[in-house]
């Protein structure tokens, strides 16, 4: 139940990113659901490899390079899903920052919601 709720809220977060920032557009809730699934899969499979490969750069930049990796994951999801459009790398960076903040709030709320169960 927590996984489905998290997936639905992640899709809603993508719609919120599109509403808050004009550089990101989402055509429908269905494409937001698909984009949330693709983004989750990319963050689970590709992101750890990129973090490991770019570890020296990440250390030198004191972790700021992780923002670039997040933007690349966001941009890759937009290129894989036809209903999610990102205007460019700068838009992917800002969109991924907004999405990360929303995901942090979702994770916090879901942890509180499913704490008793």
C-alpha positions in Angstrom: 0.0 0.0 0.0 2.9 2.4 0.8 4.5 1.8 -2.6 1.3 2.6 -4.5 0.7 5.7 -2.3 4.3 6.8 -2.9 4.0 6.3 -6.6 0.7 8.3 -6.8 2.2 11.1 -4.7 5.3 11.2 -6.9 3.2 11.6 -10.0 1.4 14.4 -8.2 4.7 16.0 -7.3 5.7 15.9 -11.0 2.4 17.7 -11.8 3.3 20.2 -9.1 6.7 20.8 -10.6 5.1 21.5 -14.0 2.7 23.9 -12.3 5.4 25.7 -10.3 8.0 25.9 -13.0 7.3 26.7 -16.7 10.4 24.9 -18.0 8.8 21.5 -17.2 5.6 20.4 -18.7 3.5 17.3 -18.1 0.6 16.5 -20.5 -1.6 14.3 -18.3 -1.7 12.4 -15.0 -1.1 9.2 -16.9 2.1 10.5 -18.3 3.0 11.7 -14.8 2.5 8.2 -13.5 4.7 6.8 -16.2 7.3 9.4 -15.7 7.3 8.8 -11.9 7.9 5.1 -12.5 10.7 5.7 -15.0 12.3 8.3 -12.7 12.1 5.8 -9.9 13.7 3.1 -12.0 16.4 5.4 -13.2 17.2 6.5 -9.6 17.3 2.9 -8.5 19.5 1.5 -11.3 21.5 4.2 -13.1 22.0 6.8 -10.4 24.1 4.6 -8.0 26.4 3.7 -10.9 26.8 7.4 -11.8 27.4 8.4 -8.2 30.1 5.7 -7.9 31.8 6.6 -11.2 31.8 10.3 -10.3 32.8 10.0 -6.7 36.1 11.9 -7.1 34.3 14.8 -8.7 31.6 14.7 -6.0 34.2 14.8 -3.2 36.1 17.7 -4.8 32.8 19.7 -5.2 31.8 18.8 -1.7 28.7 16.9 -2.9 27.4 19.6 -5.2 27.9 17.4 -8.3 25.0 15.3 -7.0 22.7 18.1 -8.1 24.0 17.5 -11.7 23.4 13.8 -11.4 19.8 14.4 -10.2 19.3 16.8 -13.2 20.6 14.2 -15.6 18.2 11.6 -14.2 15.3 14.1 -14.5 16.4 14.9 -18.1 16.8 11.2 -19.0 13.3 10.5 -17.7 12.0 13.4 -19.8 13.7 11.9 -22.9 12.2 8.5 -22.3 8.6 9.5 -21.5 6.7 11.4 -24.2 4.4 13.2 -21.8 7.2 14.8 -19.8 9.0 17.7 -21.5 12.0 19.6 -20.1 13.1 22.8 -21.9 16.9 22.1 -21.3 19.5 21.2 -18.8 18.9 24.3 -16.7 15.2 23.5 -16.6 16.1 19.9 -15.6 18.3 21.2 -12.8 15.6 23.5 -11.4 12.9 20.9 -12.0 14.9 18.2 -10.2 15.5 20.5 -7.2 11.8 21.2 -6.9 11.0 17.6 -7.3 13.6 16.6 -4.7 12.1 19.0 -2.1 8.6 17.6 -2.8 9.8 14.0 -2.6 11.4 14.8 0.8 8.1 16.1 2.0 6.3 13.0 0.6 8.7 10.6 2.2 8.4 12.4 5.6 4.6 12.3 5.4 4.4 8.7 4.3 6.8 7.7 7.2 4.5 9.5 9.6 1.4 8.0 8.0 2.6 4.4 8.0 4.5 4.6 11.3 1.8 2.8 13.3 1.3 0.0 10.8 
